[in-house]
Amino acid sequence: MIYIFAYIMLLMRKFVSVFMLLFYLAVPAQQETNPFAAAENESNETGTKDNGQKIEPPTANSVGNPADPTPVDDYLPLLLLTGVGIIVYTTYRKKQMTKS
């Protein structure tokens, strides 16, 4: 009977800990004010010249070179084989541990 009570208390402690962690993370997200508003105002004010003209950021003349393949494309079969190998290895190790 004591073991059941201890087990229930352990579960309750874990439940309360998880609840407090989620509560601690969720409460600051409910702020009404934007903490970055001051930084946005400063960056907008610095984007003007002395005579009041707005400075535009430099833009690219082209959209880039979309014909270049991404470097991962060459190694997709290797990535797939590596993932399958890791799965097989961990499954084999778990079976070995349960047999002994």
Secondary structure, DSSP 8 states (H G I E B T S, - for coil): -HHHHHHHHHHHHHHHHHHHHHHHHHGGGG-SS-TTHHHHHHHHHTTB-TTS-B------SS---TTS--GGGGGHHHHHHHHHHHHHHHHHHHHHHHH-
